[in-house]
Amino acid sequence: MNNSSKSYRLVLGIAVVLILVTVLVTGCGIKEASPFNGVISEITMSTGVDSNNRPVNPTTVFPADAPGFYCSFKLSGFPVGSNLLTQWIYLGGDPEAEALTGKNYVAEVQKATITKKGQGYTSTAYFPNMPDYTWPKGDYKVLIIVDGQEEASTTFKVQ
C-alpha cells in the first residue's frame, strides 16, 4: 500500500468521525427553556384554580350543565413581551350543536402578554355569558399559542 492511499484513508476516517460527532451532539438535544424557546408544561383541565392558578378538581370530563371550564398550565422560559393566546375549539359530537355553530367551532378566549420572566402557572377559563347555559356534548380542544406558534394543546369531553 502506498502513502497516498494511507493518507486518503486517514482523512476519510477523520471526516467520518467528525460527522458522527456532529450528528450526535446536535441531533440528540433535549428541548430546554431558553430566552428564545419557552416550554409549556403541566396542562390540566379542572373545575377551578387556586390563587396561584394551579388546578383544583382536575378532570377531563365535564357535565353539560358545568358552569365553565378552566385550563391551567405552567410557562417556563418565554421572554417578557411574548403574546399568549388560547383558543377553545368544539370538535363535535352533538348533531344539534353542529347544525347551529358548525363543527370545529373556535372561540378565542384569552389574549395576553407575558409580563414576568422565569416560570409560573397561569390559567384560562371559558364561561358562557348566558344564564342556564348547557354545553354541547362532545369533544373539545384547547390550543395554547405563543407569538403565533402553537406550543401546546389538551382535550376534554362534555357528556
C-alpha positions as CSV (number, residue, x, y, z in Angstrom):
1,M,0.0,0.0,0.0
2,N,1.4,3.4,-0.9
3,N,1.5,6.6,1.2
4,S,-1.2,8.4,-0.7
5,S,-3.7,5.6,-0.1
6,K,-2.9,5.6,3.6
7,S,-3.3,9.4,3.7
8,Y,-6.6,9.1,1.9
9,R,-7.9,6.5,4.4
10,L,-6.8,8.6,7.4
11,V,-8.5,11.8,6.0
12,L,-11.7,9.8,5.3
13,G,-11.7,8.2,8.7
14,I,-11.3,11.6,10.4
15,A,-14.1,13.1,8.3
16,V,-16.5,10.2,9.2
17,V,-15.7,10.6,12.9
18,L,-16.3,14.4,12.8
19,I,-19.6,13.9,11.0
20,L,-20.8,11.3,13.6
21,V,-19.8,13.5,16.5
22,T,-21.6,16.5,14.9
23,V,-24.8,14.4,14.4
24,L,-24.7,13.1,18.0
25,V,-24.1,16.5,19.5
26,T,-26.8,18.4,17.5
27,G,-29.3,15.7,16.9
28,C,-29.8,14.4,20.4
29,G,-30.6,17.7,22.2
30,I,-33.4,17.9,24.8
31,K,-35.8,20.8,24.5
32,E,-35.0,23.2,27.3
33,A,-36.2,26.6,28.2
34,S,-34.2,29.4,26.8
35,P,-34.9,33.1,26.1
36,F,-35.8,32.0,22.5
37,N,-37.6,28.7,23.2
38,G,-40.0,28.6,26.1
39,V,-41.8,25.5,27.4
40,I,-45.4,24.9,28.4
41,S,-46.0,22.0,30.8
42,E,-48.4,20.6,33.3
43,I,-51.5,21.4,31.2
44,T,-54.5,20.4,33.3
45,M,-58.3,20.9,32.8
46,S,-60.2,21.4,36.0
47,T,-63.3,22.9,37.6
48,G,-61.4,25.7,39.2
49,V,-57.9,27.2,40.0
50,D,-56.4,28.3,43.3
51,S,-54.8,31.8,43.9
52,N,-51.6,30.6,42.1
53,N,-53.5,29.4,39.1
54,R,-52.9,25.8,39.9
55,P,-55.8,23.4,39.0
56,V,-58.4,22.5,41.6
57,N,-60.5,19.3,41.0
58,P,-58.7,18.2,37.8
59,T,-60.9,16.3,35.3
60,T,-61.1,15.7,31.5
61,V,-64.9,15.0,31.5
62,F,-67.4,17.7,32.4
63,P,-71.2,17.6,32.7
64,A,-73.3,19.6,30.1
65,D,-74.5,21.9,32.9
66,A,-71.0,22.8,34.1
67,P,-70.7,26.5,34.8
68,G,-67.5,26.7,32.8
69,F,-64.0,25.2,32.3
70,Y,-60.5,26.0,33.5
71,C,-57.2,25.2,31.8
72,S,-54.2,25.6,34.0
73,F,-50.6,25.4,32.7
74,K,-47.0,26.2,33.6
75,L,-45.0,28.6,31.5
76,S,-41.2,28.5,31.6
77,G,-38.6,30.4,29.6
78,F,-40.7,32.7,27.4
79,P,-39.3,36.2,27.1
80,V,-41.2,39.1,28.6
81,G,-43.5,40.6,25.9
82,S,-44.4,37.3,24.3
83,N,-48.0,37.2,23.1
84,L,-50.2,34.4,24.6
85,L,-53.4,33.3,23.0
86,T,-55.7,30.4,23.9
87,Q,-58.3,29.0,21.6
88,W,-61.1,26.8,22.7
89,I,-62.3,24.5,19.9
90,Y,-65.5,22.5,19.8
91,L,-64.6,19.4,17.8
92,G,-68.1,18.0,17.5
93,G,-70.2,15.2,18.8
94,D,-73.6,16.8,19.2
95,P,-75.5,17.0,15.8
96,E,-77.8,19.8,17.0
97,A,-74.9,22.0,18.1
98,E,-73.0,21.3,14.9
99,A,-76.1,22.4,12.9
100,L,-76.0,25.8,14.8
101,T,-72.3,26.5,15.2
102,G,-70.6,24.2,12.7
103,K,-68.1,21.5,13.6
104,N,-64.7,22.8,14.8
105,Y,-66.2,26.0,16.2
106,V,-63.3,28.2,17.5
107,A,-63.5,30.7,20.3
108,E,-60.5,32.9,21.1
109,V,-60.9,33.2,24.9
110,Q,-57.7,34.8,26.2
111,K,-55.2,37.2,24.7
112,A,-52.4,38.3,27.0
113,T,-48.8,39.4,27.0
114,I,-46.3,37.6,29.2
115,T,-45.1,40.1,31.7
116,K,-42.9,38.1,34.1
117,K,-39.5,36.5,33.4
118,G,-39.0,33.0,34.7
119,Q,-41.6,30.4,35.3
120,G,-45.1,30.1,36.8
121,Y,-48.6,28.9,36.4
122,T,-51.3,30.7,34.5
123,S,-54.8,29.7,33.6
124,T,-57.6,30.5,31.1
125,A,-61.3,29.9,31.6
126,Y,-64.3,29.6,29.4
127,F,-67.7,30.6,30.7
128,P,-70.8,31.4,28.7
129,N,-72.4,34.8,29.0
130,M,-75.9,33.2,29.2
131,P,-77.8,32.0,32.3
132,D,-78.8,28.3,32.5
133,Y,-76.4,27.5,29.5
134,T,-76.0,23.9,28.5
135,W,-72.8,23.0,26.8
136,P,-72.9,21.0,23.6
137,K,-71.9,17.4,24.3
138,G,-68.8,16.1,22.6
139,D,-65.1,16.7,22.3
140,Y,-63.3,20.0,22.9
141,K,-59.7,21.1,22.5
142,V,-57.7,24.0,24.0
143,L,-54.8,25.4,22.0
144,I,-52.1,27.4,23.6
145,I,-50.4,29.7,21.1
146,V,-47.4,31.9,21.9
147,D,-46.2,34.5,19.3
148,G,-48.4,32.9,16.6
149,Q,-47.0,29.4,17.1
150,E,-49.0,26.5,18.6
151,E,-46.9,25.5,21.6
152,A,-49.3,23.0,23.4
153,S,-52.8,21.7,23.5
154,T,-55.1,19.5,25.6
155,T,-58.5,17.9,25.1
156,F,-61.6,17.3,27.2
157,K,-65.1,16.0,26.9
158,V,-68.6,17.2,27.8
159,Q,-71.1,14.4,28.5
